[in-house]
Amino acid sequence: MIIPLSTVYLWMLIMCRCTGLLAGFPFGGKDSGIPNIPKVFLACCVSFIALTVLPKSLVPPESLNKVIVLAIREVLIGIGMGLVIKIAFSMIEMTGYLIASEVGLNTSEHFDPLTENSTTFTSTLLVQFAIVFFFITGLDKEILRVFVESYQVVNFETFFPVDNVMQLIDFTAQIFSLSLKISAPLMVLNFLINFGFAILGKAAPKINVFFLSFPLRIFAGLCLFNLLIYLIYVHMSADFEKIPQRIWNLIHP
């Protein structure tokens, strides 16, 4: 069977956009701990599946120079789509850092073999919980559906709406707002404990209130953290359900 050169070009261009999109998945980053060969194989398979369902009217140019320019353009579009997913997981990771800082676990950072960076216990716990939630709710399938439908809006003959890139700044700003909303009860608890021990320190100056408050902060913070699991789930599910629509808004003119 002879495969036309235009079909090979089309598959390569789809793989360029797919590679940028998969880079935003929890397993797609360079520090995800997964070897590069399975990632490339997955991108090839997803691109081939997308090739079979895309409209036959989607034809790439025959000129190699135009194909190279389109390949760079497709990679940038895919990275922009993948950044929307990255931002959602960054919100969860930042929430873990804020919780660890308020509870007093920020000094007990450990080495994460997946990211090859130092991280906190709560960040690792919340990110793993978010990854499980991401896949069991079928969000990965919804995002791949949006990826295929993106060629109906931004194909090889239309321009990417550059003005929509500013939406990524708005999505990034939501990282801080949602993280503060989730960790706000722990901030209030930390303030009350420090305020109470500050008064105790004035009443009894010989008592080392710092060493007394530290274990209490950890114990009370972990207890409150267990009670806030459902709150974290509600905010995380509400934010993650908006990911496909955010990707669509990013590419829609």
Secondary structure, 3 states (H helix, E strand, C coil): CCCCHHHHHHHHHHHHHHHHHHCCCCCCCCCCCCCHHHHHHHHHHHHHHHHHHCCCCCCCCCCHHHHHHHHHHHHHHHHHHHHHHHHHHHHHHHHHHHHHHHHCCCCCCEEECCCCEEECHHHHHHHHHHHHHHHHCCHHHHHHHHHHHHHHCCCCCCCCCHHHHHHHHHHHHHHHHHHHHHHHHHHHHHHHHHHHHHHHHHHCCCCCHHHHHHHHHHHHHHHHHHHCHHHHHHHHHHHHCCHHHHHHHHHCC
